[in-house]
Amino acid sequence: MWKDFPLFPEAASAAAGDVDLHYFFIVAINVIFTVGVFAIGVYFAIKYRRKHPDEIPPQPGHNHLFEIVGSLVPLSIVMVIFAWGTFLFYRNYTIPPGAMEIFVVGKQWMWKLQHPEGHREINELHVPVGQPVKLTMTTEDVLHSFYVPAFRIKKDVVPGHYTNMQFTPTKVGKYHLFCAEYCGTQHSGMIGWVHVMEPADYEAWLSGTIRGETMAQAGERLFGNRGCNTCHKQDNSGRCPSLENVFGSSVLLANGQRVTADEAYLRESILKPTAKVVAGYQNQEMPAFQGQLSEDNVLQLLAYIKSLKKEQKPEVK
């Protein structure tokens, strides 16, 4: 119905319908109260208009029931809007298990996207319909904002940080991708497309694309080229801690605090290793790679670190 109406782009994600319903509820409440207040104002203006110059209108008394109802009804409506919006926010920003991870780097004035298998795209993103997708995003320069109206998703991409966002496309098609944060003179040209395909068509697209090394393979190569493997040995015999199973684990720091080894922590440890030092390694100095690695390089290293999982040996019974 709203496909060709620019204020209402096609709803093409699992979250779009619920977001639209919440929006229309807020609009309906505003319309009802606006029309109601205007109608009451007109009615009172006519009914209680002064009939002659000497008329003294009766002085109204207090109506406590009216005051209580007049306070509780708006409060209840506002709380419903707040609770509903909070539920949608947490549900839409919770990464579902099994989501396909896409790495996104914003740069004046383009979107660089890379699949875990190694496929790279510029201002284009191909995904299969019905597949949850996790976006891990950062930027090389200024603040950007990843916005796909048909999916009802938008999130700022902040320099020096990782932001995550998820969506599940529900309709095959081609959908606009914008930068929704002014980022320079050519901001209006920072646009692209998201192609939602049938799973079979997506697999055909993958097979027809030139395959390079995977993100993890590129990270492993970079890990060796930078000499990281001489200190971070998997058998814990190196000068620095082993990175096996480190992603997602709880890390004890030298100051006694514990942090979760997520993307943000690992990125900071790569670029500024003295910011959070692991307990037991206070006297080991790791070189800082701030300014020596691009955001693409850091994402490749993160993909490699995530792949370092120690095989679980079966229990002997």
ZATI-601124 format. One line per field, with one value per residue (C-alpha): x, y, z; residue number from 0; residue in one letter; chain. Coordinates in pm, whole numbers, plus 50000, padded with zeros to 5 digits. Layout:
<pts>
x <- c(X/...) .
y <- c(Y/...) .
z <- c(Z/...) .
nr <- c(NUM/...) .
rest <- c(a/...) .
kette <- c(A/...) .
</pts>
This chain:
<pts>
x <- c(50000/50275/50541/50529/50468/50809/50718/50644/50906/50831/50853/51111/51248/51122/51120/50965/50600/50631/50819/50548/50272/50439/50477/50113/49998/50184/50040/49686/49721/49841/49555/49293/49419/49466/49115/48970/49136/49042/48678/48648/48800/48548/48259/48357/48412/48055/47881/48046/48073/47968/47602/47603/47868/47752/47736/47942/48011/47979/48302/48379/48484/48747/48676/48929/48812/48860/49210/49310/49173/49326/49666/49650/49525/49813/50062/49931/49953/50308/50413/50262/50458/50776/50742/50650/50942/51186/51075/51123/51462/51605/51456/51579/51932/51976/52191/52014/52217/52344/52344/52566/52829/52910/53193/53122/53372/53246/53475/53420/53218/53153/53053/53306/53150/53315/53171/53349/53427/53634/53391/53425/53163/53152/52815/52649/52539/52402/52221/51985/51620/51521/51881/51956/52247/52479/52664/52990/53059/53328/53463/53803/53740/53426/53089/52858/52518/52407/52043/51819/51464/51296/51442/51363/51721/51962/52269/52560/52904/53151/53527/53737/53445/53253/52876/52658/52321/52107/51825/51643/51528/51187/51132/51341/51429/51667/51660/51821/52121/52202/52439/52202/52466/52618/52979/53118/53070/52975/52751/52452/52646/52719/52441/52415/52189/52105/52017/51798/51808/51663/51907/51980/52038/52263/52473/52497/52609/52874/53005/53012/53212/53590/53683/53987/54114/53868/53870/54025/54293/54381/54402/54625/54860/54870/54918/55233/55361/55346/55527/55234/55276/55619/55465/55107/55181/54896/55074/55110/55490/55519/55571/55203/54883/54748/54455/54280/53918/53984/53696/53390/53579/53625/53976/54138/54334/54640/54431/54204/53909/53747/53639/53472/53696/53456/53536/53587/53830/54033/54048/54175/54431/54564/54586/54662/54787/54875/54517/54406/54693/54620/54713/55053/55184/55252/55621/55570/55559/55350/55402/55111/54962/54772/54815/54986/54677/54370/54023/54008/54328/54187/53867/54074/54271/53948/53811/54129/54120/53756/53855/54113/53909/54074/53927/53741/53865/53593/53568/53695/53437) .
y <- c(50000/50244/50115/50416/50673/50818/50878/50508/50286/49920/49711/49442/49318/49120/49434/49675/49586/49625/49955/50088/49976/50161/50471/50466/50420/50738/50924/50806/50921/51262/51295/51193/51440/51720/51681/51637/51945/52155/52035/52099/52444/52534/52390/52584/52902/52883/52753/52985/53296/53618/53688/54058/54301/54279/53901/53744/53376/53123/53032/52658/52453/52181/51841/51604/51304/51501/51607/51251/51102/51386/51300/50921/50879/51073/50907/50561/50637/50769/50461/50230/50411/50394/50024/49929/50126/49979/49626/49694/49855/49561/49303/49477/49529/49182/48974/48642/48320/48201/48547/48598/48860/49135/49383/49743/50030/50380/50618/50950/50886/50514/50200/49917/49582/49244/48897/48647/48436/48722/48880/49257/49505/49882/50048/49711/49437/49098/48888/48588/48636/48507/48500/48708/48943/49103/49418/49503/49862/50125/50424/50536/50909/51092/51001/50819/50653/50326/50361/50124/50269/49949/49758/50039/50026/50312/50334/50573/50448/50612/50662/50447/50226/49922/49935/49633/49614/49326/49273/48983/49058/48915/49022/48967/49297/49591/49848/50187/50228/50578/50760/50948/51165/51467/51364/51621/51787/51468/51328/51312/51077/50822/50588/50225/49923/49616/49319/49058/48732/48384/48147/47960/48287/48408/48092/48138/48496/48379/48118/48371/48622/48606/48452/48577/48468/48470/48740/48494/48389/48751/48814/48510/48631/48979/48825/48652/48947/49176/48924/48879/48500/48526/48654/48524/48153/47908/47692/47990/47976/48326/48663/48749/48555/48294/48411/48076/48103/48460/48615/48642/48529/48717/48865/48958/49283/49392/49641/49362/49442/49197/49282/49086/49027/49162/49345/49680/49537/49349/49654/49869/49602/49597/49972/50080/49773/49961/50077/49748/49516/49149/49031/48862/49047/49392/49381/49278/49558/49508/49758/49991/49963/50291/50455/50146/49938/50034/49953/49674/49526/49540/49366/49094/49041/49024/48760/48555/48587/48477/48167/48060/47805/47521/47186/47022/46671/46416/46299/45951/45746) .
z <- c(50000/50099/49857/49624/49898/49997/50362/50407/50241/50193/50509/50430/50762/51058/51276/51026/51092/51469/51434/51201/51438/51726/51509/51394/51755/51856/51555/51640/52002/51883/51634/51892/52153/51899/51758/52107/52254/51951/51961/52335/52289/52019/52223/52537/52337/52208/52520/52771/52559/52730/52652/52757/52892/53256/53275/53554/53483/53766/53936/53897/54198/54222/54069/54220/54015/53693/53802/53892/53571/53369/53517/53514/53157/52991/53228/53134/52764/52796/52997/52734/52462/52671/52761/52403/52260/52514/52426/52053/52114/52309/52075/51761/51896/52046/51813/51741/51752/51417/51262/50958/51049/50800/50868/50770/50748/50672/50488/50318/50110/50077/50262/50255/50342/50379/50431/50658/50350/50214/49967/49954/49838/49800/49860/49793/50030/49924/50184/50171/50265/50608/50736/51048/50976/51229/51125/51304/51207/51247/51052/50934/50958/51076/51219/50978/51021/50857/50752/50554/50555/50432/50728/50977/51104/51167/51386/51415/51311/51549/51496/51729/51836/51719/51695/51627/51458/51337/51091/50928/50571/50486/50124/49815/49652/49624/49902/49954/50187/50312/50542/50773/50945/50769/50704/50461/50128/49942/50216/49980/49752/50026/49918/49817/49788/49991/49769/49938/49747/49763/49936/49611/49425/49705/49687/49310/49364/49609/49369/49088/49290/49292/49622/49807/50140/50424/50690/50936/50685/50612/50986/51037/50765/50917/51262/51135/50930/51232/51451/51689/51684/51846/52172/52162/52147/52170/52429/52669/52642/52495/52657/52609/52688/52449/52238/52214/52331/52448/52255/52477/52787/53114/53143/53475/53450/53642/53843/53969/53743/53504/53151/52873/52573/52311/51987/52161/52418/52156/51930/52215/52311/51955/51906/52266/52454/52775/52829/52989/53085/53161/53510/53519/53214/53363/53272/52910/52657/52345/52062/51994/51645/51659/51317/51172/51099/50901/51031/50773/50920/51272/51162/50996/51317/51513/51276/51324/51703/51703/51505/51765/51951/52137/52045/52330/52394/52460/52818/52891/53071) .
nr <- c(0/1/2/3/4/5/6/7/8/9/10/11/12/13/14/15/16/17/18/19/20/21/22/23/24/25/26/27/28/29/30/31/32/33/34/35/36/37/38/39/40/41/42/43/44/45/46/47/48/49/50/51/52/53/54/55/56/57/58/59/60/61/62/63/64/65/66/67/68/69/70/71/72/73/74/75/76/77/78/79/80/81/82/83/84/85/86/87/88/89/90/91/92/93/94/95/96/97/98/99/100/101/102/103/104/105/106/107/108/109/110/111/112/113/114/115/116/117/118/119/120/121/122/123/124/125/126/127/128/129/130/131/132/133/134/135/136/137/138/139/140/141/142/143/144/145/146/147/148/149/150/151/152/153/154/155/156/157/158/159/160/161/162/163/164/165/166/167/168/169/170/171/172/173/174/175/176/177/178/179/180/181/182/183/184/185/186/187/188/189/190/191/192/193/194/195/196/197/198/199/200/201/202/203/204/205/206/207/208/209/210/211/212/213/214/215/216/217/218/219/220/221/222/223/224/225/226/227/228/229/230/231/232/233/234/235/236/237/238/239/240/241/242/243/244/245/246/247/248/249/250/251/252/253/254/255/256/257/258/259/260/261/262/263/264/265/266/267/268/269/270/271/272/273/274/275/276/277/278/279/280/281/282/283/284/285/286/287/288/289/290/291/292/293/294/295/296/297/298/299/300/301/302/303/304/305/306/307/308/309/310/311/312/313/314/315/316) .
rest <- c(m/w/k/d/f/p/l/f/p/e/a/a/s/a/a/a/g/d/v/d/l/h/y/f/f/i/v/a/i/n/v/i/f/t/v/g/v/f/a/i/g/v/y/f/a/i/k/y/r/r/k/h/p/d/e/i/p/p/q/p/g/h/n/h/l/f/e/i/v/g/s/l/v/p/l/s/i/v/m/v/i/f/a/w/g/t/f/l/f/y/r/n/y/t/i/p/p/g/a/m/e/i/f/v/v/g/k/q/w/m/w/k/l/q/h/p/e/g/h/r/e/i/n/e/l/h/v/p/v/g/q/p/v/k/l/t/m/t/t/e/d/v/l/h/s/f/y/v/p/a/f/r/i/k/k/d/v/v/p/g/h/y/t/n/m/q/f/t/p/t/k/v/g/k/y/h/l/f/c/a/e/y/c/g/t/q/h/s/g/m/i/g/w/v/h/v/m/e/p/a/d/y/e/a/w/l/s/g/t/i/r/g/e/t/m/a/q/a/g/e/r/l/f/g/n/r/g/c/n/t/c/h/k/q/d/n/s/g/r/c/p/s/l/e/n/v/f/g/s/s/v/l/l/a/n/g/q/r/v/t/a/d/e/a/y/l/r/e/s/i/l/k/p/t/a/k/v/v/a/g/y/q/n/q/e/m/p/a/f/q/g/q/l/s/e/d/n/v/l/q/l/l/a/y/i/k/s/l/k/k/e/q/k/p/e/v/k) .
kette <- c(A/A/A/A/A/A/A/A/A/A/A/A/A/A/A/A/A/A/A/A/A/A/A/A/A/A/A/A/A/A/A/A/A/A/A/A/A/A/A/A/A/A/A/A/A/A/A/A/A/A/A/A/A/A/A/A/A/A/A/A/A/A/A/A/A/A/A/A/A/A/A/A/A/A/A/A/A/A/A/A/A/A/A/A/A/A/A/A/A/A/A/A/A/A/A/A/A/A/A/A/A/A/A/A/A/A/A/A/A/A/A/A/A/A/A/A/A/A/A/A/A/A/A/A/A/A/A/A/A/A/A/A/A/A/A/A/A/A/A/A/A/A/A/A/A/A/A/A/A/A/A/A/A/A/A/A/A/A/A/A/A/A/A/A/A/A/A/A/A/A/A/A/A/A/A/A/A/A/A/A/A/A/A/A/A/A/A/A/A/A/A/A/A/A/A/A/A/A/A/A/A/A/A/A/A/A/A/A/A/A/A/A/A/A/A/A/A/A/A/A/A/A/A/A/A/A/A/A/A/A/A/A/A/A/A/A/A/A/A/A/A/A/A/A/A/A/A/A/A/A/A/A/A/A/A/A/A/A/A/A/A/A/A/A/A/A/A/A/A/A/A/A/A/A/A/A/A/A/A/A/A/A/A/A/A/A/A/A/A/A/A/A/A/A/A/A/A/A/A/A/A/A/A/A/A/A/A/A/A/A/A/A/A/A/A/A/A) .
</pts>
